[in-house]
Amino acid sequence: MVASLEERQVYGEMMAGARQKVLITGVGGMLGTDLAEILKNDFEIIGLDKKPAPHLGRPIEICDLLQERKLRDVMLAHQPSVLIHCAALTDVDYCEEHPEEAKAQNVEATRNLVVLANELDVPIIFFSTDYVFGGTREGEYLEDDTGKPLSVYGRTKWEAEELIRSTAKRAALCRISWLYGVYGRSFPRAILGQTESVRNIRVVSDQTGRPTYTKDVAGAILRMLSEKKEMVFDSGVRMYHISNSGQVTWAGFARFILEKLGRSDVTVEEISSRELNRPAPRPYNSVLSLKKTESALGIQFRPWEDAVADFLVELADTKKKEAAKAQEKAEGDPQ
Ligand SMILES: NC(=O)c1ccc[n+]([C@@H]2O[C@H](COP(=O)([O-])OP(=O)(O)OC[C@H]3O[C@@H](n4cnc5c(N)ncnc54)[C@H](OP(=O)(O)O)[C@@H]3O)[C@@H](O)[C@H]2O)c1
């Protein structure tokens, strides 16, 4: 049984001073990991993913969002105050070739979560993407612009957006773009991987966007939840764009990474999207306007170059720590 709103209000009063519970889906992924890390000092985190995430160093709920019954049990057991929905099928080319799976993971899983959020009367923070847009616009895309997705991934995320706009009682719908972080697959990590074996990297130069560090997204969400609560908790659905500022092509992004690493021995060869010939088409321009979110949050997002510089330092640090741990384990293991 779901506790009534009144019951939960009384409970909330009894628990005054207790930390609010935040449930994060896809907590083992790139964004979920940094959200859990950044929010953990101020909130009680309930992590949920469909497989274990040992790198988090904390227990999580193992649950596929498509398992409605199990998901309901998890929600009722924890009664979170807010849901942060990071889980999705994010491999854009895989989605193109597996449209039904993409629809299930990105739309139906979201539907299951929204039903429970409405029932528990808690807000949901949903992450969408710049790939909901067609990319032919000259300037920046605004929150209220109509989606014109080119790919299966973009279409399923747009469908999930529409579902939230039409059914969620309380939601913050946050579009993010060109996301990268220390955990998981991302463009900077792919570039770094390539430098280990090749001296010439072919990168597309006809797509422009705003690279975004997971830590900066997590920082914006922390601010929403702690200082700008109305952005999340007010009734209705609000749309926000979150990314670092500035804009660049993928080739420019790659060149900047190599420059920062002092890898003048590796060159970037500019190619067109047509030459790269990936299964899923991508928008040529997917620069998201940040004005509305910056004004609501009362901050300015930092330039993408500063965020990438921090990311490279943190990545090197993390790799060093992982290597030291592996060494320790090897030395401690009996022969
Ligand atoms: N990555 C980007 O460039 C980008 C750009 C714009 C917006 N976004 C959006 O930002 C959000 C976070 O992206 P991300 O890159 O952090 O994702 P990610 O690294 O792919 O992590 C997603 C996590 O969710 C899990 N998951 C997927 N389906 C699930 C289900 N049905 N039930 C439970 N767990 C499930 C995944 O498990 P498996 O790995 O086992 O599938 C994975 O651990 C997503 O909504 C994405 O659409 C991402």
The ligand as an ORCA input file, in Angstrom:
! r2SCAN-3c Opt
* xyz 0 1
  N      25.745      9.894    -22.952
  C      25.419     11.004    -23.603
  O      26.167     11.530    -24.452
  C      24.097     11.694    -23.325
  C      23.798     12.881    -23.988
  C      22.590     13.505    -23.727
  C      21.686     12.950    -22.837
  N      21.990     11.781    -22.222
  C      21.002     11.216    -21.286
  O      21.541     11.277    -19.976
  C      21.108     10.169    -19.190
  C      22.314      9.476    -18.577
  O      23.175      9.038    -19.624
  P      24.500      8.199    -19.325
  O      25.404      8.415    -20.489
  O      24.958      8.434    -17.951
  O      23.934      6.706    -19.452
  P      24.753      5.333    -19.274
  O      26.157      5.584    -18.896
  O      24.456      4.523    -20.499
  O      24.043      4.698    -18.001
  C      22.720      4.266    -18.030
  C      22.582      3.207    -16.953
  O      21.208      2.809    -16.893
  C      21.136      1.388    -16.899
  N      19.852      0.983    -17.458
  C      19.451      1.029    -18.746
  N      18.203      0.560    -18.866
  C      17.784      0.219    -17.633
  C      16.597     -0.343    -17.106
  N      15.579     -0.682    -17.894
  N      16.505     -0.568    -15.783
  C      17.545     -0.271    -14.961
  N      18.709      0.241    -15.407
  C      18.840      0.490    -16.718
  C      22.292      0.989    -17.772
  O      22.606     -0.385    -17.629
  P      23.271     -1.164    -18.895
  O      24.578     -0.487    -19.147
  O      23.372     -2.564    -18.424
  O      22.303     -0.976    -20.038
  C      23.378      1.923    -17.266
  O      24.001      1.437    -16.105
  C      20.297      9.285    -20.149
  O      18.934      9.577    -19.990
  C      20.723      9.740    -21.532
  O      19.716      9.542    -22.497
  C      23.185     11.143    -22.428
*
